[in-house]
Amino acid sequence: MTLVILGLKRLLSSRAFLRDFNGIRAYGLLLFALRPLTVRHILHSWL
């Protein structure tokens, strides 16, 4: 969670805004792609 906050602070203070935005978007897409795996893992750990 702190990494996200630090990333947002860096994004706001960075002059290369578009580059950082593309990096954050790619990171978000990666998390979005991995989300079904984590949901499946949680369901398997419960069952």
BELCOR-V6135 format. One record per backbone hydrogen bond with DSSP energy under -1.0 kcal/mol. CO is the residue of the C=O (numbers start at 1). NH is the residue of the N-H. If there is no record, write none. Layout:
CO/NH  CO/NH
This chain:
1/5  2/6  3/7  4/8  5/9  6/10  7/11  8/12  9/13  15/17  16/20  17/21  18/22  19/23  20/24  21/25  22/26  23/27  24/28  25/29  26/30  27/31  28/32  29/33  30/34  31/35  34/38  35/39  36/40  37/41  38/42  39/43  40/44  41/45  42/46  43/47
